[in-house]
């Protein structure tokens, strides 16, 4: 599949955080708009990933306004959520249920290949996308291949390519002295939109300032998608 025909990245938030957010709204009330201020003291990465998941699943629009389906999902009991969630998942991952892959028989490798080829996802994001989908599908009662359910994270760790002797030498070196400070590389610096979301949680910040920052976050994310 051509690169420019890939769909936007599907949900990559942790499923437990996603459900906890729904439960929080069920216990309180569904706001007229879902924005970072609704998440209280949660980190910017958590709030941003959940908002992204809600948009990907068409549960809120580009401005954060909840859909009728989102309202029904939040207000339903745990058991009554299953059929609602099933419809949401099937609609949110059209290529996985459109015949391109048999999710009841596919291997974990086939599933990963499908995600890379059909969505804007790579590296560790594939693991996050897979983890959310598997948990959500199981919660919705959707039948999955036992190979997909047993899938393991594939993103390599920093020490994965080192031998046991090399890892021990590194550990011994760490014990000898405090390592010098190494400035983070650009890849390790938190993305601007995450920094802005964290800024919204600054004590004393007013509603007007929060609204202005949220507008800038939406502009940044829209610009990034337009440039992909």
C-alpha positions in Angstrom: 0.0 0.0 0.0 1.3 3.4 -0.9 2.6 5.6 1.9 0.3 8.5 1.2 -2.8 6.2 1.4 -2.1 5.1 5.0 -4.8 5.9 7.5 -4.2 8.0 10.6 -2.6 6.2 13.5 -5.3 4.2 15.4 -5.6 4.4 19.3 -2.2 3.9 21.0 -3.3 4.9 24.6 -3.2 2.3 27.3 -6.6 0.7 27.4 -6.8 0.8 31.2 -6.3 4.6 31.1 -8.9 4.9 28.4 -11.5 2.9 30.5 -10.6 4.7 33.6 -11.3 8.0 31.8 -14.8 6.7 30.7 -15.5 5.6 34.3 -14.5 9.0 35.6 -17.0 10.7 33.3 -19.7 8.2 34.2 -19.2 9.0 37.9 -19.3 12.8 37.2 -20.6 14.1 34.0 -19.7 14.3 30.3 -18.4 17.8 29.5 -19.5 19.7 26.4 -15.9 19.4 25.1 -13.1 16.9 25.8 -9.9 18.8 26.2 -6.8 18.4 28.4 -8.3 20.3 31.3 -10.8 17.4 31.8 -8.0 15.1 32.8 -7.1 16.9 36.0 -3.5 16.1 37.1 -2.9 13.4 34.4 0.3 13.9 32.4 0.1 15.5 29.0 1.1 12.3 27.3 -1.9 10.4 28.8 -4.4 13.1 28.1 -3.2 13.6 24.5 -3.1 9.9 23.7 -6.7 9.4 25.0 -7.9 12.4 23.1 -6.2 11.0 20.0 -7.9 7.7 20.6 -11.3 9.3 21.0 -10.9 11.2 17.7 -9.6 8.0 15.9 -12.7 6.1 17.0 -15.0 9.0 16.0 -16.2 9.4 19.6 -15.4 13.1 19.5 -15.0 15.5 16.6 -12.0 17.6 15.7 -13.0 20.2 18.3 -13.5 17.7 21.0 -17.3 17.7 21.0 -18.6 14.2 22.2 -20.7 12.1 19.8 -24.0 10.4 20.8 -22.1 7.1 20.6 -19.5 8.4 23.1 -22.3 9.5 25.5 -23.9 6.1 25.3 -20.6 4.3 25.9 -19.8 6.4 28.9 -23.2 6.1 30.5 -23.7 2.3 29.9 -23.0 -0.3 32.6 -19.8 -2.4 32.2 -21.9 -5.3 30.7 -24.0 -3.0 28.5 -20.8 -1.4 27.1 -19.8 -4.6 25.3 -22.1 -4.4 22.2 -21.5 -0.6 22.0 -17.8 -1.1 22.1 -17.9 -3.9 19.5 -19.6 -1.5 17.0 -17.0 1.2 17.8 -14.1 -1.2 17.3 -15.3 -2.7 14.1 -16.0 0.8 12.7 -12.7 2.2 14.0 -10.5 -0.5 12.3 -12.2 -1.0 8.9 -9.2 -2.7 7.3 -8.9 -5.3 10.1 -12.5 -6.3 9.5 -12.8 -5.7 5.8 -11.3 -9.0 4.7 -7.7 -7.9 4.4 -6.7 -10.0 7.3 -8.4 -12.9 9.2 -8.0 -11.8 12.8 -9.4 -15.1 14.0 -6.5 -17.0 12.4 -3.7 -14.5 11.7 -0.3 -14.7 13.4 1.1 -11.8 15.5 3.5 -11.1 12.6 0.7 -10.8 10.1 -1.1 -8.4 12.4 2.0 -6.2 12.8 2.6 -6.2 9.1 -1.0 -5.1 8.6 -0.7 -2.3 11.1 2.5 -1.0 9.5 1.2 -1.2 6.0 -2.3 0.3 6.6 -1.7 2.8 9.4 0.7 5.6 10.1 2.5 3.6 12.8 6.1 2.2 13.2 8.5 1.2 15.9 7.2 1.1 19.5 3.9 2.7 18.3 3.0 -0.6 16.7 3.2 -2.3 20.1 1.0 0.4 21.6 -1.6 0.1 18.8 -1.6 -3.6 19.2 -2.0 -3.5 22.9 -5.0 -1.2 22.8 -6.7 -3.1 20.0 -6.2 -6.5 21.6 -7.6 -5.3 25.0 -10.5 -3.4 23.4 -11.4 -6.3 21.2 -11.4 -8.8 24.1 -13.5 -6.4 26.2 -16.0 -6.2 23.3 -16.2 -10.0 22.9 -14.6 -10.0 19.5 -12.9 -13.3 18.6 -9.2 -13.0 18.0 -6.6 -15.4 16.9 -4.8 -17.0 19.9 -1.5 -16.0 18.2 -2.6 -12.3 18.2 -3.7 -12.6 21.9 -0.3 -14.0 22.8 1.6 -11.3 20.9 4.7 -9.9 22.6 6.1 -6.4 22.3 8.6 -6.3 19.5 10.3 -2.9 20.0 13.9 -3.5 20.9 15.3 -2.2 24.2 18.5 -0.3 24.4 20.4 -3.3 25.7 18.7 -5.9 23.5 21.6 -6.2 21.2 24.3 -6.4 23.9 25.8 -9.6 25.1 25.5 -10.6 28.8 29.2 -9.7 29.3 28.6 -6.2 27.8 25.5 -5.6 30.0 27.5 -6.6 33.1 30.4 -4.3 32.1 27.9 -1.5 31.7 26.3 -2.2 35.1 29.7 -2.4 36.8 30.7 0.9 35.3 27.5 2.5 36.6 28.4 1.3 40.1 31.9 2.8 40.0 30.9 6.4 39.5 28.0 8.7 38.7 27.7 9.0 34.9 28.1 12.5 33.4 25.0 14.4 32.3 24.2 13.8 28.7 21.8 16.3 27.1 18.7 14.6 25.6 18.7 14.1 21.9 16.0 15.8 19.8 14.1 12.5 19.7 14.0 12.3 23.5 12.7 15.9 24.0 9.0 16.0 24.6 7.0 17.1 21.6 5.8 20.7 21.6 2.1 19.7 21.9 2.8 17.6 25.0 4.7 20.5 26.5 1.8 22.8 25.8 -0.7 20.3 27.4 1.5 20.2 30.5 1.5 24.0 30.5 -2.3 24.0 30.7 -2.0 22.4 34.1 0.1 25.2 35.6 -1.4 26.4 38.9 -3.3 29.7 38.5 -3.6 29.6 34.7 -6.9 31.1 33.6 -9.6 29.7 31.3 -8.8 32.1 28.5 -5.1 31.0 28.6 -6.1 27.4 28.6 -8.4 27.9 25.6 -5.7 29.7 23.7 -3.2 26.9 24.4 -5.7 24.2 23.4 -6.3 26.1 20.1 -2.5 26.1 19.4 -2.4 22.3 20.2 -5.1 21.6 17.7 -3.4 23.7 15.1 -0.1 21.8 15.6 -1.6 18.4 15.4 -3.7 19.4 12.3 -0.6 20.8 10.6 1.4 17.6 11.4 -1.3 15.4 9.8 -1.5 17.7 6.8 2.3 17.4 6.3 2.4 13.6 6.5 
